[in-house]
């Protein structure tokens, strides 16, 4: 079968299954028909620059990207071993993020410079459609002033609802640099960040409409009472290494939790004890997912606990 014999509707359906970057490489400038179909397809476009060769990246930036910046709704930039220094090269072509005026999602991977992150996020301040920001494995030194600028710029993005900061072994002290209240952020994933009492108190104060949060509680989490009730949060995903009373205190300040996913490494409870916690501290729970990592000193202890559960 000859590809060009297919109807336009069929070709457009096929385009949906092909990565946008590969689609441009394969079909752009084959003929005027394919160019018109690409324009139709790219009314809403996802640009993913991960795992792309340097040569083709340069071709995309010079030849294709200037024609579709106002149609791109999702953009991925990575600085990993496959695409070293790609974000800097991208910016060197003059593609400031504010030009992507319909951008809804920005994903950044392996960026190791806080200055570069600040530069990129600052360019997003006037993007009125940007809803989601992901920063995956972005490693950088803790420089207080730069961290403060970065986090407050993120908190000031006018339409941002989702922020995912996935950086292993990160301390939560940077949360205390927030000084701008965000009324738009509703979904927050910082589960590889170890959050202490003061970190969380500060975070909740400056994130007024938070609905879903993923986070990690360290083993030396302070057993203190929170002074504020966070009624907006309905979903909690928690890696918990603290004590039982700290966990109960945390549940108490979130009275409207419907969905809880809990991974516990520091203690174990039997089924009857969990039933009491659900009844007393999670009265509105609908979905409760639990994983306990248990270390047993001997076989008899293990057999007894299994019977209790």
For each residue, the residues with C-beta under 8 A, 3 or more apart:
1: 5 6
2: 5
3: 6 11
4: 33
5: 1 2
6: 1 3 10 11 14
7: 10 11
8: 11 12 37
9: 12 13
10: 6 7 13 14
11: 3 6 7 8 14 15 37
12: 8 9 15 16 37 40 41
13: 9 10 16
14: 6 10 11 17 18
15: 11 12 18 23 37 38 41
16: 12 13 41
17: 14
18: 14 15 22 23 26
19: 22 23 48
20: 23 24 42 45 46 47 48
21: 24 25 47 48 49 52 56 60
22: 18 19 25 26
23: 15 18 19 20 26 27 38 41
24: 20 21 27 28 38 60 64
25: 21 22 28 56 59 60
26: 18 22 23
27: 23 24 30 34 37 38
28: 24 25 34 35 38 63 64
29: 34 35
30: 27 34 35
31: 34 35
32: 35 36
33: 4 36 37
34: 27 28 29 30 31 37 38
35: 28 29 30 31 32 38 39
36: 32 33 39 40
37: 8 11 12 15 27 33 34 40 41
38: 15 23 24 27 28 34 35 41 42
39: 35 36 42 43
40: 12 36 37 43
41: 12 15 16 23 37 38 45
42: 20 38 39 45 68 71
43: 39 40 71
44: 71 73
45: 20 41 42 68 71 72 73 74
46: 20 72 73 74 75 76
47: 20 21 65 72 74 75 76
48: 19 20 21 74 76
49: 21 52 57 60 75 76 77 78 83 86 90
50: 76 78 80 82 83 109
51: 82 83
52: 21 49 56 57 60 83 86
53: 56 57
54: 57 58 83
55: 58 59
56: 21 25 52 53 59 60
57: 49 52 53 54 60 61 83 86 89
58: 54 55 61 62 89
59: 25 55 56 62 63 64
60: 21 24 25 49 52 56 57 63 64 65
61: 57 58 64 65 89 90 93 95
62: 58 59 65 66 93
63: 28 59 60
64: 24 28 59 60 61 67 68
65: 47 60 61 62 68 69 93 95
66: 62 69
67: 64
68: 42 45 64 65 71 72
69: 65 66 72 95 99 100 101
70: 99 100 101 102
71: 42 43 44 45 68 102
72: 45 46 47 68 69 75 100 102 103
73: 44 45 46 102 103 104 105 129
74: 45 46 47 48 103 104 105 106 107
75: 46 47 49 72 97 100 103 105 106 107
76: 46 47 48 49 50 107 109
77: 49 86 87 90 106 107 108 109 111 120
78: 49 50 82 83 86 87 108 109 110
79: 83 84 85 86 87 109 110 111 112
80: 50 83 84 109 110
81: 84
82: 50 51 78
83: 49 50 51 52 54 57 78 79 80 86
84: 79 80 81
85: 79 88 89
86: 49 52 57 77 78 79 83 89 90
87: 77 78 79 90 91 108 111 116 120
88: 85 91 92 116
89: 57 58 61 85 86 92 93
90: 49 61 77 86 87 93 95
91: 87 88 94 95 96 119 120
92: 88 89
93: 61 62 65 89 90
94: 91
95: 61 65 69 90 91 99 100
96: 91 99 123
97: 75 100 103 106 120 123 124 127
98: 101 123 124 125 126 127
99: 69 70 95 96
100: 69 70 72 75 95 97 103 127
101: 69 70 98 127 128 129
102: 70 71 72 73 129
103: 72 73 74 75 97 100 106 124 127 129 130
104: 73 74 129 130 131 132
105: 73 74 75 130 131 132 133 134
106: 74 75 77 97 103 120 124 130 132 133 134
107: 74 75 76 77 133 134 136
108: 77 78 87 111 117 120 133 134 135 136 138
109: 50 76 77 78 79 80 136 137 138
110: 78 79 80 136 137 138 139
111: 77 79 87 108 116 117 120 135 138 140
112: 79 138 139 140
113: 116 117 140
114: 117 118 140 141 143 146 147 150
115: 118 119 146
116: 87 88 111 113 119 120
117: 108 111 113 114 120 121 135 138 140 150
118: 114 115 121 122 146 149 150 153
119: 91 115 116 122 123
120: 77 87 91 97 106 108 111 116 117 123 124
121: 117 118 124 125 133 150 153 154 157
122: 118 119 125 153
123: 96 97 98 119 120
124: 97 98 103 106 120 121 127 130 133 157
125: 98 121 122 153 156 157 158
126: 98
127: 97 98 100 101 103 124 130 157 159
128: 101 158 159
129: 73 101 102 103 104 159
130: 103 104 105 106 124 127 133 157 159 160
131: 104 105 159 160 161 162
132: 104 105 106 160 161 162 163 164
133: 105 106 107 108 121 124 130 154 157 160 162 163 164
134: 105 106 107 108 163 164 166
135: 108 111 117 138 163 164 165 166 167
136: 107 108 109 110 164 166
137: 109 110 166 167 168
138: 108 109 110 111 112 117 135 165 167
139: 110 112 167
140: 111 112 113 114 117 143
141: 114
142: 147 171 173 174
143: 114 140 146 147
144: 147 148 177
145: 148 149
146: 114 115 118 143 149 150
147: 114 142 143 144 150 151 174 177
148: 144 145 151 152 177 179
149: 118 145 146 152 153
150: 114 117 118 121 146 147 153 154
151: 147 148 154 155 174 175 177 178
152: 148 149 155 156 177 178 179 180
153: 118 121 122 125 149 150 156 157
154: 121 133 150 151 157 160 163
155: 151 152 178 180 181 182 185 206 207
156: 125 152 153 180 182
157: 121 124 125 127 130 133 153 154 160 182 184
158: 125 128 184
159: 127 128 129 130 131 184
160: 130 131 132 133 154 157 163 182 184 185
161: 131 132 184 185 186 187
162: 131 132 133 185 186 187 188 189
163: 132 133 134 135 154 160 185 187 188 189
164: 132 133 134 135 136 189
165: 135 138 170 189 190 192 193
166: 134 135 136 137 189 191 192
167: 135 137 138 139 170 192 193
168: 137 192
169: 192 194
170: 165 167 174 190 192 193 194
171: 142 174 193 194
172: 175 190 193 194 195 196 199 200
173: 142 176 196 199
174: 142 147 151 170 171 177
175: 151 172 178 193 195 199 200 202 203
176: 173 198 199 202
177: 144 147 148 151 152 174
178: 151 152 155 175 202 203 206 207
179: 148 152 206
180: 152 155 156 206
181: 155 205 206 207 208
182: 155 156 157 160 185 206 207 208 209
183: 208 209
184: 157 158 159 160 161 209
185: 155 160 161 162 163 182 188 207 209 210
186: 161 162 209 210 211 212
187: 161 162 163 211 212 213
188: 162 163 185 207 210 212 213 214 215
189: 162 163 164 165 166 213 214 237
190: 165 170 172 193 195 213 214 215 216
191: 166 214 215 216 237 239
192: 165 166 167 168 169 170 216
193: 165 167 170 171 172 175 190 215 216
194: 169 170 171 172 216 217 218
195: 172 175 190 199 200 203 215 216 217 218 221
196: 172 173 199 200 218 221 222
197: 200 201 221 222 224 226
198: 176 201 202 222
199: 172 173 175 176 195 196 202 203
200: 172 175 195 196 197 203 204 215 226
201: 197 198 204 205 226 227 228
202: 175 176 178 198 199 205 206
203: 175 178 195 199 200 206 207
204: 200 201 207 210 226 228 230
205: 181 201 202 228
206: 155 178 179 180 181 182 202 203
207: 155 178 181 182 185 188 203 204 210
208: 181 182 183 232
209: 182 183 184 185 186 232
210: 185 186 188 204 207 213 230 232 233
211: 186 187 232 233 234 235
212: 186 187 188 233 234 235 236 237
213: 187 188 189 190 210 233 235 236 237
214: 188 189 190 191 236 237 238
215: 188 190 191 193 195 200 237 238 239
216: 190 191 192 193 194 195 238 239 240 241
217: 194 195 221 238 239 240 241 242 246 247 250
218: 194 195 196 221 241 242
219: 241 242 266
220: 242
221: 195 196 197 217 218 241 242 243 246
222: 196 197 198 246
223: 242 243 245 246 249
224: 197 249
225: 249
226: 197 200 201 204 249 250 252 253
227: 201
228: 201 204 205 253
229: 253 255
230: 204 210 233 253 254
231: 254 255 256
232: 208 209 210 211 256
233: 210 211 212 213 230 236 254 256 257
234: 211 212 256 257 258 259
235: 211 212 213 257 258 259 260
236: 212 213 214 233 254 257 259 260 261
237: 189 191 212 213 214 215 260 261
238: 214 215 216 217 250 260 261 262 263
239: 191 215 216 217 263 265
240: 216 217 247 262 263 264 265 266
241: 216 217 218 219 221 264 265 266
242: 217 218 219 220 221 223 246 247 266
243: 221 223 246 247 266 267
244: 247 248 267 269
245: 223 248 249
246: 217 221 222 223 242 243 249 250
247: 217 240 242 243 244 250 251
248: 244 245 251 252 277 281
249: 223 224 225 226 245 246 252 253
250: 217 226 238 246 247 253 254
251: 247 248 254 257 277 281 282
252: 226 248 249 255 281
253: 226 228 229 230 249 250
254: 230 231 233 236 250 251 257
255: 229 231 252 283 284
256: 231 232 233 234 284
257: 233 234 235 236 251 254 260 282 284 285
258: 234 235 284 285 286 287
259: 234 235 236 285 286 287
260: 235 236 237 238 257 282 285 287 288 289
261: 236 237 238 289
262: 238 240 288 289 290 291
263: 238 239 240 291 293
264: 240 241 267 268 290 291 292 293
265: 239 240 241 292 293
266: 219 240 241 242 243
267: 243 244 264
268: 264 292 294 305
269: 244 273 274 277 292
270: 273 274 305 308 309
271: 274 275 308 309
272: 275 276 308
273: 269 270 276 277
274: 269 270 271 277 278 290
275: 271 272 278 279
276: 272 273 279 280
277: 248 251 269 273 274 280 281 282
278: 274 275 281 282 285 288
279: 275 276 282 283
280: 276 277 283
281: 248 251 252 277 278
282: 251 257 260 277 278 279 285 288
283: 255 279 280
284: 255 256 257 258
285: 257 258 259 260 278 282 288
286: 258 259
287: 258 259 260
288: 260 262 278 282 285
289: 260 261 262
290: 262 264 274
291: 262 263 264
292: 264 265 268 269
293: 263 264 265
294: 268 305
295:
296: 299 301 302 305
297: 301
298: 301 302
299: 296 302 303
300: 303 304
301: 296 297 298 304 305
302: 296 298 299 305 306
303: 299 300 306 307
304: 300 301 307 308
305: 268 270 294 296 301 302 308 309
306: 302 303 309
307: 303 304
308: 270 271 272 304 305
309: 270 271 305 306
